[in-house]
Amino acid sequence: MLSIRLQRVGRTNDASFRVVLTDSKNSAKSGKFKEILGTFAIKAGKATLKTDRINYWINNGARPTDTMHNLLIKEGIIEGKKRNVLSKKAPTQKRKELKKK
């Protein structure tokens, strides 16, 4: 299955990402991808995305990862509800309150 995901390309302590289309079985660090669909500079908060290509691949069955899904909603490319991407290991405010009781 094809997935749209982020691939880190930045230097140490200066993260930036490529938005790539890849097979979901490839690891994010393998460097194997079918197409570059944009970039995302996390420090600047700027995303440069190829909207037409992303819509094309989503319509042909590619699925964005949860983080990518949230970014596409933020940029207005797709509509929907954001997904929770917090680690289940990381305590959220609700879990902290439940633990105290």
N, C-alpha and C positions, 0 to 999 in steps of 0.2 A: 504494500500500500504506500502511496506517495504521501509525504507530509511536508508541510511548510514550517520550517523551524529557524531558530537563530543559530548562527555559527560564529563563535568568538574569533576575532582577528586582531584585536588590539594588543598593545604592549602591556607589560606588567603595570598595574595600578592606573591604567588608562584604557579602560574597556571600551571597545566598539564592536559592533556585530554586523554580520552579513545576514540578510534574509534569503534563505536558499530553499529550493525544492529538491528533496532527496527521498530515497527509499527509506521507509521507517526502520529498516533493519540495519542501515549504516549508522555508525556512531557519529556524534556531532563533530568529533575531532578527526575523522578519517580523511576529510577533504574531498570525498566523493559526493558530488551533487550534479543534478541535471541542469539547473538554471539558477542564476542569481536574480532575485526578485526585488532587491533593494538593500538599504543599509540602515543602521540604527546606531547613533552616537549617544550613549547613555549619559555622559557628562553634560553635553549640550542639550540633550532632550529632543534632538531632531531625528525624525525618521524620514527617509527618502524612499518611497515605495513605488513600484510599478503597478498601479491600480488595475490596469486592464489585464495584465498577465496574471496577477493574483486572482482576480475574478474568473479568468479563463480556467485556471487550474482548479479552483474550488468547484466550479461547475462541472469539471471533468473528474471529480472524485478525490482530489487531494484534500487532506485534513490538516488544519493548522494545529500546532501544539497549544496547550492552554495559555501559555504566556503570549504566544503569537496571536491567538484568538483575542485576548484582551487588548493587545496593541492595535489590531485591526479595528476593533470597536472604537478605541480611543481616537484613531485617525479618521473614523467615519467611513471606512471601506465596506464593512459589513455591519448589520444590525443584530442586536441580541443582548443577552444578559452576560455580564462578565463572569468568568469562572474563578473559583478559589484556587490559587496557586501556592498557598502557604504549605510548607512542609508539615506533615502530621507530627513530626518530632518537635517542631517549634511551638512553644506554648502561646496560645492566643489569650486575649483578655478574658474570654469566657472560661477557658480551661483553667486559668489562674484562679478565678473566682470560685469555680467548682472545687478546686483542689483545697482551697482555704476552708471550705465548709466541712 
